[in-house]
Amino acid sequence: MITLIVATLLLATRPATPSRPAAARPAAPTTAAAPAPAVSTAPAMSDSGVPIFWRTRAERTGFRLTADYDETIRYCKQMEAGSRWIQYQTYGKSGQGRDLPLLVVSSDRAFTPEAARATGKPIVLIQNGIHSGEIEGKDATLALVRDLAVLRKRPELLDHVILLVLPIFSVDAHERRSRNNRINQNGPEEMGWRSNPVGLNLNRDYLKAETVEMRAMLGNVYTKWWPHLLVDNHTTDGADYRYDVGYAVQKGPGVPPSIDRWQREAVIGRVVPRVEALGHLVTPYAEFRSGREPSSGLVSGNYAPRFSHAYPVLQNRSGLLIETHMLKPYGTRVRATYDVLVALLEEINARPAELTDAVKASEAATVARARATTNPVDRDVVLATDTTSNPVPFLYKGVRTTWESSEISGSRVPRYGTEPADVEVPMLAESRPTLVVRQPAGYLVPQEWSVCRDRMDLHGIRYRRFAQPWTDSVDVVRIVRWTVGELAEGHRPTRVEEVAVERRLRTFRPGDLWVPLDQPGATVAMQLFEAQAPDALMRWNYFDTVFEFKEYAEDYVMEPIARRMLAEDASLRREFEARLAADSAFARDPKKRLDFFFRRSPWSDAQQNQHPVARAKASPPERALEAAKP
């Protein structure tokens, strides 16, 4: 497995030079006159020249240790006291009652979402410790914030950007510290845990949003500040190889074209080569097609919306996953993360408008999609993808490996050496759509399904309530075939394999919700409400009650009714006889045979297996709705 991550460090200082007045900063260059990224005159991250007072715990211990939560918070507040460009904030409480920390870094002192938007600058959210054992992001990011905003080593990198930093995201997991966490990882000596205290993985929670940490971040940070780019810092597991850092962005179908272009040109085209020029071996995030054998080839595909770097594209924004290699020394991983962040800020500093323009274009295109009437295909939305079987050659930079048979495991086990071993392997990196849904005008949500309103509030989706009853024909989705998966994140996910769309007359009551899709959050709404979407509310069991039988017929009641139905309906008789001939289990089960008729009788539950959220082909009349919020 090959991956990429960005990290965070903890310390700050009062500026050695006074703040430059806002007027002295150069104006943001336009896209048309974009200069090339400045070549860094600063060395790779180093604690040389950093006063001991401002060194992080990692730096002071030669990257042997990382600070605990309390020391991290003290360091954040120390940086706030040491720089007019830093403000320490909190955005909620963890499950165990800890403050969730946020650093806002702005040379304009734009410390509120409104002030930040007024600058017109890109807003970049860097999050660390979503898996708190993978913590180099914390040590790298706080060292970078210190160097830019406190020590002012390269303050110009803050001229055209506002940084939001989550020093530690999963704070309770961070404090489940142990020398025995992360068995595959080379330092630090103590580190945190992967899941939060109730056993949920925050990096599987972006769309379903059920952890207290994710709900606080989405509701109080993401949908308030609306960052143009989210950077998520991790550490890999997997095989040994020479790469020290990897990266992933969503690509191809389902990614807004303007965001896809910015990621290809800016991140892959310029940031990655810049990181390599700083002395790192960089790889796309990928997994071996078979076990840990490079010759089997690599797969680098897209991810479901539950993941950090996949979620932002639903919101017309960019997400970047950075993963450092777990077998490299901790100091090497911190420095790699630091350098990726430097290269990224150099790119944004040189071309800030390219990122903000990409987001604006994506939002406009999403709104326009709902109004496409000439060609209905223009409203088709890709909700899931898979990799194709079309490989491209990739030079894999591994190490000499031997395989030994193990009597313990009963299989072969790799033994990694230190000698470089380069081999050309096939890489599967092209994506194809696997679920395409035509966007309706909007969704109709009965108010009793309060989980829908809750998630829309968290994700910033606009909706209106009905002010009076309204009846019309709508599209209702019936679940025809589904399976229940293995336990995952406290759920047994429902995989919907087949649906049928039925046109039905439905009445909606005052208080029910109308969700128009001529809004930037349209794709998020579709991912939540389409039954077959990979992280829909249906998948995560929030609608499971629609599958339960609430009424049934006794055999002595149903048998004479079934006899009459067969006598009166020749086509029903043929269907029943065909089912008996084709399905031996059905033929042997008296309950299933009688249920066949009950489901086709007037006594059956009309809402059985019916998705509670309906699709509308046209908007309800304004007179039926409450006034829109300003």
N, C-alpha and C positions, 0 to 999 in steps of 0.2 A: 504494500500500500504506500502511495506516495502522496504527500500533502503539504499544505502551506499554512502559516499562522502569523499573527502579529501579537506582540507582547506589551507589558506595562511595568514601569519602574516607579519608585516612590521617593521623591525628595525635591525640595525647591529652595530658592534663595532670593534675597532682595537684590534687585538689578544693580549691576555694577555701574551702569550708566542710566541717566534719567530717561523716562519714556519719551519717545518722539511724539510730537503733536500730530494729530490726525492729518493735518494739512501737509505735513512733510512726507507722508507716505505716497508713493506713486499710485496713480489711478489704475484700476484693474484693466489689463490689456484686453482688447476685443478679440473675438475669434478670428477676425479677418487679419489682424496684425499680431499674430501670436509669436512671440520670440521662442527660440529653442530653450529647453530647460537649462538652467544655469548649471555648470559643472561645479560640484561641491568642492569648496576649498577646505572644508573641515575633514579631519580624519574620521574613520569609522568610530563608532561610539567608544569613548575612552573615559576613564575616571581621572586621567592625568589633568591637572589644572583645576579639578573640581575640589573646592574646599571640603574638608572632612565633614563639616556641618551639613553639607548638601549632598553627600553621598548616600545612596540607598543602602539598605541592609545587604542587598546582593553585592553591591560594589565593595562595601566595607569588608565583606568576608570572602572576597575573591570568587564571588558567584557560587559559594557553597550553600548559602542560606537565602531564604526570601522572608520578608517581613510578615508578621501575622496581621489580622484585621485591625487591631487597635493601633499598631505602629503605622500601618498604611494610612489610616485616617489622620493620625497626627502629622504624618508627612504631607498629606494633601493640604491640611490647614496651614502647615508651615510654608508651603509654596504660595498659598493665598496671601499670607502675610508678607511674603517676599516679593510679590509682583502685583502691580496694578492691573495686569492683564489676565489674572486668574481669579475665578470665584468658585468656592466650594459650595455645593448645594446637595440636598437630598431629595429623592423623588418617591419615597415610600418606605415601608418596613418589610423586612424579611419574615418568613414564617416563625423564626425564633426571636423576632423583635429587634433585629439590628437595623440601623439606618442603611439605606441603599445609596451609596455615594455617587455623585456626579461632579466632574470638573468642567467648567466652561472656560475656554481659553480664547480670548479675543483682544486684539490690539486696539479695537474700537471701544472696548468695555461694553460690548453688546451682550449683556448677561441675561436677557429674556428672549423668548422666541420672537416676540414682536420686534424688538430692537435688532435681533439678528437678521430677520427677513428684510428689515428696512435697509440694511447695508447692501443687499443684493449679492452678497458673497456666497460661495458654496459653503454648506454646513456639512461637516464630516463627523460621524459618530464612530468612535473607536471603542469597542467593548472587549474586555479581558476577563478571564476567569469564568466564562459561561460553563466550562468544565474546570473546576478550580484546582485540579491537580496539574493542569496544563497552564502554568502560570507565568511563563516568560513574558507574555504580553503585558502584564502588570509592571514588571520591572523595566521593560523597554520603553513603554509609553510614558511612564512618569519621569524617567530619565530624559526623554525627549522633551516633554513639557518643561522640565527644569532648564534644559539647555536653551530652549527657544525663548521662554517667557521670563525666566528668572536670571540666568547667567547671560542671556542675550547673545549666544554664540552665533546663531543665524536667525536673527529676529525677522528678517525679510520673508521667511517662509510662512509667517503669520499675516503678511500684508493682504492676501486675497483669500483668506479662509477663516472660518470659525470652527474650532474644535470642541466637540463634546467627548468626554472621556469617562467611561465606566471603569474605574480602576479595578474593581472586582464586581462581577455581576452576581454570581451565585455565592453570596457572602457566607451563608451558613455552611455550605459545603467546603468553603475555604478554611473554616475553623475546625473541620473534621480532619485535622492535620495528623500525619503519621509518617514515620520512616518507611512504613510498609504499604503505602499507597502507590499505585502506578508501577507495578512490578517490571514493566518493560522499559521504564524511563530512566535516563541517566541524569539524576539530580533534578532539583536541589535536594538537600538531605531530608527535609520534611516538605510535604505538599498536601493540598486538599483533596477532595473527593469529587467524583464525576457527577453524581446526582444530588438533588437537594434533600433535606431531611426526610421528606415523605416519599423518597425514592423516584422522583420524576426528573427526567433529563430536560433541562431548559432548551437545549438545542434540538428538541423534537416538539417544541411547544409554540412556535411562532403563530400558527394559524388557530389551533384549538384554544390556546391561551387559558390554561387552567391553573398554572402555578402562580403563586402570589408575586414572585419576582417578575415573571413575564408580564403579568397584568399591569403591574406598576410601571414597567419600562414602556410598554406599548401605550398605555393611557396617559402617562405623565411626561414621557420623553419623546418617543417616536412620533406620535400624532399631535404633539404640541410644537416640536421644533421642526419636524419634517426634514430630516437630514437628506441631502442629495446622495450621500454615499455612506454605507455602513461597512466597517471593517471589523472582522471577527477573528481574534487571535487564538490559535490552537497549537497542539503538539500531536504528531502522528503516533500511531502504533504501526505494526507491520514489519516488513523486512529490513535488512541492513543494505545500505547503498551509499553513494558518495554525496548525493544532494543534501544540503543543509536546510533548504527552505523550498516550499511549494506553494501553489496558489490555485484558486478555483473561482470562476465566475459562471453564472448561467449563460447559455449561449443558444443561438439558433431559434427554432420555433418556440413561440410562447414568450420570447423576450421582446419587448418593444424595440423596433428597429433603431431608434435614436440611441437608446441605452446600449443595445448590442454593438452599435458602431463605436460609441465612446469607449466601451470596454476593450474592443479589439484594437483600436488605434492608440488609446492612451495607456491602458493597463498592460495589455499584451505587447503592443507595438513599441512602447517607450519606457514604461516603468520596469518591466522585466529585464530588458537589456541594461538599464541603469543599475539595477541590483546586481546583475552579473559583473558589471564594470567595477562595482565596489568589492568584488572578490568572492562572490557567492556562487554556488552551483544551484540553479533554480530549475524546478520541474513543474509541469501542470499536475494538479491533483489527479491521481489515477489509482486504480487497483489492478492487481494481476487477474487475468482471466481465469487462471487455475492455480489455487494455492498460493505459494510464494515463488513460483517458477517464472522468471522473466521471459523465457523463451515462449511461454504460452501467449504472450502479448499483454497489452494494457488496455483498460477501459476507462475513459474519462467522459462521463455523461453528466446530465443535468440531475438536479435533486428536487424532491417534493417541497411544497411550501412550508413544511414544518421546520426546515433548516434555515439557519441565519442568512446565508448568502443567497438563498432562493426566494425568500419572502420579499425583499425590497423591489424586485422586478414587478411583482403584483401591484405595488404602490407606485409604479412608474419611476423607480429609482434604481440605483446600482448597489450590489453587494459584493464584497471581496472577502474570500476566505483565505487566511494565511496559516500555513502549518509548517512548523519547524520539525526537524527529524529527531525523534525521541532519543536516539542513541548518541547524538552529538553532545558534547559537554554543555552544561547549562549556560555558561558564559557565551559559548558560540551561538546558542539558540537565541539568547537575549540580544546579542549584537546583530544577528540576522534579522530579527524582527524590527529592531531599531532602524536598520538600513532600508528595509522595505518601506517603512513609514516615511523616512526621509525622502526616498525616491518618489513616493506618492505625493508628498507635499511639494516637492520640486515641480512635478508635472502640473499639479493644480495651481501652483503659484504662477507658472508660465502661461497657462491656458485656462483660467477660471471660468470663462464664459462657455467653454466647450461643455463642461459638466452641467452648469445651470441651464444652458440652452437645450441640452439633451433631455433633461427632466421636463422642461416646459413643453417641448415638442411631444414627448410621450404622453403627458397629461392631456394635451390638446387632441392628440390622436385617439385616446381612449374615450373622451367625450364625443368626438365626431363619429366614432364607430357606432354609437347608439342611434345616430341620426342618418345612417346610411340606408337609403330606401331604393336606390336605383338597382343595385346588385345585392341580393340578400347574402351572398357569400362574403361580402365585406364585413358582415357581423359575426363571422365564424371566429371562435376563440379557442386557441390551443390550451388545454388544461393539464395535459400530461404528455411526456415524451419518453422515448427510449433511444438507445444508441443503435445505429445501423450496423450492418456487417461489412461496411466499406472501410478497410484499414488504410492508414497512412504509415510510412516508415518512421520510426522513432529510434534515435540512438540512446539507448539506456545505459547510464553510467553507474554500474554496480561495482561490486567487489567480488574477488574470486571466491566461489562457493563450492563446497563439497557436500554431498548428501550421504548420511549414514543411516543404516537401518537400526531401529530402536526396538529392543525387546519390551521396553516399558510402554511406549505408545503404540507399538504394533505397526508403525509406519516409518517412512524416512524423515529424518530431521536435518535441516540445513546447518552447516557449520561455516560461519563467515570468516574470511581472512581479511587482510588489509591491502592486498595487491589489487590495483584497479582492473576492472574487467568491463570493457565496453562491448555491447552487442546490439545490433539493429533488430528491433522487434516490431511487430505490427501494433499500431495504436488505433483503437476504435474511439473516435472523438466526434463523429458526425451524429447529430440528433434527428429523430423523425417524430412526428406527432403520433400519439397513440389514443388520445381522446380529444376530439374537436366538438364543441357544442355551439350551436347558433344562439347568439345572445338575444334574449327576449327584450321587450321594452322595459321590463322590470319584474320584481317579485312581489307577491302578496303573502304576508306573514300573519297568521292568526295570533292575536296578542298573548294567548295562553302559552305559546312557545317562547317563553321569556329568554331562553338561552340565545335566541336569534338576536333579539334587541341588545342583549348584553355584549355579544361579540361585535355587533356593528358599532356600538359605542366605543369599544376598545380599539377597533381598527379604523375609526374615523369615517365610517360609511354613513352617508346622509339618507334619512328616511322621513316619511311624513305619516301622520296618523289619520285615519278616517274620522270625519266629524259626524257623518250620518251613514245609515245603511246603504250599501251599494251592491247590486246584483248584476253579474255579467258572465259570459262564457269565458273560461280561462283554460289553460292547459294544465292538467294534473298528471303527475308522474307516478306510475304504479311500479313497484319493484317486482319484477318477474322472477329473477333468480339471483341468489346471493349466497356467500359463504362467510363463515365466522372464523377469524384467524386465531393464532396463538397469542398468549398473553404478551402485551407490549404497552409500556407506560401506564400500567394499571387498567388497561382496556383489553377487550378481545375484538379487534377491529373488524368491522363489517365491510366486506368487499362486494360491491354491487356489480354483478356481471351482466345483467340484462334489465332494461326498463321498457315500459310501454307508455306512450304519451296519449292521454285521452282528453277530449274536449268536453268539459262539463260546465253546467250552470252552477255558479257558487255565489253565496251571499256573504259579504263581509260586513262586520259590525263596527260601530264607533269604537275607536281604540285599536283596531287592527292596523297593520302597517303596510304602507306602500313604499317600495324601495326602487326608485327610478335608476336606470343604468346610464343615464347621460351625465356621469360624474366620474372623477378620477379614480374612485374606489370601486369601479364596476367589476374589475377582474377579481378583486378580493371577494366581493359578494358572490360571484359565480363559483369561486373555489369553495366557499362556505355552503352554498345552497344547491349546487348540482350534485345529485346523488352519487354519481360515479367519479367525482373529482377525488384526487389522491389523499387529500386531508380534509374532506368535507365533514360537516357536523354529522352526517349520516355515518361516515366511516368510523368516527370516534364515539359511536353508540348513543349520541344524544337523542336520536329518534327511534331507538330500538322498540319502544312500546307499540309502534305501529305494526310490528310483526306478531304481537301476542294475540291469541284468540281470547275474546272476552265472552262470547256466547257460543253455544253448541247445541246440537239436536240429539235427543235420545233416540236409540235405534228403533224403538217401537213407534216413535212419532215420524221419523224420517223415512222409514222403509216404504210405507204406503204412499207417501208423497213422491218418492223416487219412482215408484211403479207407475203413478199417473204421469209423471214427467216423461218417462220413456214411451208411454203409449201415445202421448200428444205431440212428441217432437222426434221425428225420424232422424234428423241430423244429430241430435243429442245421443240417440241410441247408437248411431254409427261411431260417434266419438268415444262413447263408453266401451263399446266392444273392441275398438282399436286399442284403447288403453289396456284392456284386459289381456289382449294378445301380445302387446309389446312390453308390458311391465309385470313381471312375475311377482315382484314384491307387492305391488299394488293389488294384483289379483288375489293374493293370499291374505290380505289385511281387510277385515270387514269394516273397520273404522274409516280407513282411507276410501273404500268404495262408497260408503254412505256420505263421507265428506265431499266427494266429487259432486254429489247432487246438492248438498247443503250450500256449497259455494255458488252454485248456479241458481239458487232459489231466491225468492224475494226476502227471505229471512237473513240472508248473509249480510255481513258488515260491509257497507259500501266504502268504508274508509280503511279496510284491512289492507296492509302492505302499501298504503298510499303515502307518498312523501308529503309532509304537512305544508311545505312551502309551494305555492302555485306560481306558474309563469303567466305573464300577461303579454298579449300581443300589442296592446295599446294602453296608454295611460288612462287612469280613471279621470272623470271630469273634475275640474277644480272645485266645483260646488260640493263635491263629496268629501273633500279633504280639508283638514285644518290648514290655517295659513302657514306658509313656509317660514322657517326660521331665517332671520337675516344672516 
